[in-house]
Amino acid sequence: MRLTVIGCSGSFPGPDSPSSCYLAEAEGFRLVIDMGNGALGVLQRYAELFGIDAICVSHLHADHCVDVGSYWIARQFAPDGPQPRIPVYGPPGTAGRVQPHLGSDSAELAYVPFDFRDLTPAVSQIGPFRVTTDHMNHPVETFGFRLEHAGRRLAYSADTGESSALVRLAEGADVLLCEASFTDRADNPPNLHLTARQAGEHATRAGAGQLVLTHLVPWNDRDRSLSEAAAAYHGPLSLATCGLVLEG
Ligand SMILES: [Zn+2]
C-alpha cells in the first residue's frame, strides 16, 4: 500500500498545500480519502483525472469534502462523455452537500457520476483495502479510518477531539496519520480537535509504529507542533507535507 498526501492543510488551504486529501493505492486501485478545498488540482499530479476508483469522505466540513463537487463536474462534463459512476462513501447527506448547483433539470445535468454509500462504524472491503471505520469526536458526524492491505496497517484520524475510538483504529498500526490542529493552550475548545501533544498521546496509547501529524493549520508554528508531539510520542515522528509518500 502506498499513501500520498495530496493535502494536509487544516481548516482551509495553505500556501503550500490544499486542504485534507490522501491518495491510497494498492494493486492498481486508487482510493481517495477526503477531498478538501483545492485537492482536485494537486491530485492530478499523482493520478489520472479519471483514474480514481473510489472516494471516502470523513465528514462534511468544507475542508474535507468540497472538491468532491469539483470532481463531480469533471466526471459529468468530460469531453468523451460522462464518466462511469464510482462509489463515494461518506456520512449520510454527502450527496446533497457536494452536489453542484447547475440551475437546470435537463437529463444531461441530472446525471450523477457517483454512487453514494452511507458510512457506518464497520469493517468493509473497498477494492483491495480492508477498511475499518468508526465515529470520531467532532461536532458533526465524522469517521476515522483504518486501512489494511497485505499485512500493513494505516490509520487516519480525520478530525477529532480526544477519542478512544481513534486509539482502537490505530492499534498496532504501522502509520498513524493524525490531526494536530491545535497547539497547547488553556482555552482550546474540547471535543473538536487534537493538540499535537494529544496526537502523540494517542499514537503512544495505540502503539503506532510511526506518527505523521496532519491537518496542520497555516497559522500554527510547525516546529512547535512537532516538539509538543515529541514530548508524548517517542517513535518516528514527522509532519505531513503535500506530496509526502508513505509506503506501507
Ligand atoms: Zn472538521
Residues whose N, C-alpha, C, O or C-beta is under 5 A from the ligand:
A	BS01	ZN	H61 D159
